[in-house]
């Protein structure tokens, strides 16, 4: 689902691991906000469907594992407990994965209306102090990603943008500057 894209000429796939290899966060009490909903349900009902969209099924265990991967990515990119992370995404499977991943990393989710234009996105990224921004690519009729890209480029404070695509292998991570590496980032299991 995610591709690191620090150098536009080169991108490395950092896609989802198999569900049984995803690790849980170890980032303190603030990050536990997103865990009761996902981890408790994954533990009690791992094979039960939590989401069914257009024939795609996602179990509690899969949602939890993928949210852990998003959380690990955020922590590795410098997101800390209490940081705000914006999200522009319609009701697709990526929404709950990213939403709970942000919570597991200790972040505060700033959901943005998918109908926002670049100026409105820039305003909310600035006003919320968003450290990172996840944005769905959209469609020809609703180019959420294009508006998100333009809004992100207009803001100095938001350092990371992740474009969520309908084709997971094409998703990209962009940075406005190289973030400081975190010392021994916690791993989510």
C-alpha positions in Angstrom: 0.0 0.0 0.0 2.8 2.4 0.7 5.8 3.5 -1.3 8.6 5.6 0.1 9.2 8.4 -2.4 11.8 10.7 -1.0 13.7 10.8 -4.3 11.2 11.2 -7.2 13.6 9.2 -9.4 13.5 6.2 -7.1 10.8 4.6 -4.9 11.0 1.6 -2.7 8.0 -0.5 -1.9 7.3 -0.7 1.8 3.9 -2.5 1.4 2.0 -4.5 3.9 3.6 -7.5 5.6 1.7 -10.7 5.9 -0.8 -10.2 8.7 0.9 -12.6 11.1 4.2 -10.6 10.9 2.8 -7.1 11.8 4.0 -5.9 15.2 2.1 -4.0 17.9 3.2 -0.5 19.0 5.2 0.1 22.1 4.8 3.8 22.4 3.1 4.5 25.7 -0.3 5.2 27.0 -1.3 7.9 24.6 -1.0 5.4 21.7 -3.4 3.0 23.4 -6.4 5.0 22.3 -6.8 3.1 19.0 -5.9 -0.3 20.5 -9.0 -1.3 22.5 -11.2 -1.2 19.4 -8.9 -3.1 17.1 -6.7 -5.2 19.3 -9.4 -6.5 21.7 -11.7 -7.3 18.7 -8.8 -8.9 16.8 -8.0 -11.0 19.9 -11.6 -12.1 20.5 -12.9 -12.4 16.9 -9.8 -12.7 14.6 -11.6 -14.3 11.7 -14.8 -12.3 11.9 -15.4 -9.8 9.1 -15.2 -6.2 10.2 -15.5 -4.7 6.7 -17.0 -5.8 3.4 -16.8 -3.4 0.5 -17.2 -4.3 -3.2 -16.5 -8.0 -2.5 -13.3 -7.2 -0.5 -13.5 -8.7 3.0 -11.3 -7.5 5.9 -11.2 -9.4 9.2 -10.5 -7.9 12.6 -7.1 -9.5 12.6 -6.3 -8.1 9.2 -7.5 -4.6 10.1 -5.4 -4.7 13.3 -2.3 -6.0 11.5 -2.5 -3.4 8.7 -3.2 -0.6 11.2 0.0 -1.7 13.1 1.9 -1.3 9.8 0.6 2.2 9.3 1.5 3.0 12.9 5.0 1.7 12.4 5.4 3.8 9.3 4.3 6.9 11.1 6.6 6.3 14.1 9.5 5.6 11.7 8.8 8.9 10.0 8.9 10.9 13.3 5.2 11.0 14.3 5.0 11.2 18.1 2.2 10.8 20.5 0.0 13.9 20.3 1.0 14.8 16.8 -1.8 15.6 14.4 -2.2 13.6 11.2 -4.7 14.7 8.6 -6.7 12.1 6.5 -8.7 12.8 3.3 -10.2 9.4 2.3 -13.7 8.2 1.3 -15.3 5.1 2.6 -12.8 2.6 1.2 -10.9 -0.1 3.1 -7.9 2.2 3.5 -9.9 4.6 5.7 -10.2 2.4 8.9 -6.7 1.0 8.4 -5.1 4.5 8.3 -7.5 5.9 11.0 -6.6 3.2 13.5 -3.0 3.3 12.5 -2.8 7.0 13.3 -4.4 6.3 16.7 -2.0 3.4 17.4 1.0 5.6 16.8 -0.4 8.0 19.4 -1.5 10.6 16.7 -4.6 12.7 16.7 -6.7 12.1 13.5 -7.8 15.2 11.6 -10.4 13.9 9.1 -10.8 16.2 6.2 -13.9 16.4 3.9 -13.1 14.6 0.6 -14.8 17.5 -1.2 -12.3 20.1 0.0 -10.3 22.0 -2.6 -6.6 22.8 -2.3 -7.1 26.1 -0.4 -9.4 24.4 2.2 -6.9 21.5 2.6 -4.0 24.0 3.1 -6.1 25.9 5.7 -6.9 22.7 7.7 -3.3 21.3 7.5 -2.0 24.6 8.8 -4.8 25.2 11.4 -4.5 21.7 12.8 -0.7 21.7 12.8 -0.7 18.4 10.9 2.6 16.7 11.0 1.6 14.2 8.2 -1.2 13.9 5.7 -2.8 10.8 4.2 -4.8 11.5 1.0 -6.7 9.1 -1.3 -5.9 9.6 -5.0 -9.6 10.1 -6.0 -11.1 9.8 -9.4 -11.4 11.8 -12.6 -14.7 13.2 -11.2 -13.3 13.8 -7.8 -9.5 14.4 -7.9 -9.0 14.3 -4.1 -5.3 13.5 -4.6 -4.6 16.4 -6.9 -6.3 18.9 -4.5 -4.5 17.3 -1.6 -1.1 17.6 -3.4 -1.7 21.2 -4.2 -2.9 21.9 -0.6 0.1 20.1 0.9 2.5 22.0 -1.4 1.1 25.3 -0.1 1.9 24.5 3.5 5.3 24.7 5.1 4.5 23.0 8.4 3.1 19.6 7.2 6.2 17.5 6.5 4.8 14.2 5.1 2.2 13.3 2.6 1.0 9.8 1.8 -1.0 9.3 -1.4 -3.3 6.3 -1.0 -4.1 4.8 -4.3 -6.8 2.3 -5.5 -3.9 0.2 -6.7 -1.8 -0.3 -3.5 1.6 -0.8 -5.3 1.3 2.8 -6.7 0.8 4.5 -3.3 3.6 7.1 -2.5 5.1 8.9 0.5 6.4 12.4 0.0 8.3 14.6 2.3 8.9 18.3 2.3 12.2 17.8 4.2 14.1 14.9 5.5 12.7 14.1 9.0 15.1 13.4 11.8 15.4 9.6 12.3 13.9 8.5 15.6 16.2 6.7 18.0 15.1 3.0 18.1 11.5 3.5 16.8 9.0 1.3 18.6 7.6 -1.7 16.7 3.9 -2.4 16.6 2.9 -6.1 16.9 
